[in-house]
Amino acid sequence: MNDERKKALQALKTSKGQIEGIIKMIEDERYCMDISNQIIAAQGLLKKSNLLILKQHLTHCVKDACRSDNGEEKIEEIINIIEKLMNKS
């Protein structure tokens, strides 16, 4: 497992813990703004994880595909992901 995937995995495990904490906060009827702040923090970790995975994909999968003259499909995949990310804004 390369460095980007290790970092993404760690961020996802941390966000999993945060989400479990958020669920408990809701069950315990904690203050709404505290819950919202924790949701924002979890979203940040998910975004970080996605960026790390995309970086890994570009620097390894896409790069290797382009070297072997079949990178068009990988480039199209990246374009589709960027479109999805832009539509989420």
PyMOL commands that set and color helices and strands:
alter all, ss='L'
color gray80, all
select helices_A, chain A and resi 3-27+32-67+72-87
alter helices_A, ss='H'
color red, helices_A
deselect
rebuild
show_as cartoon
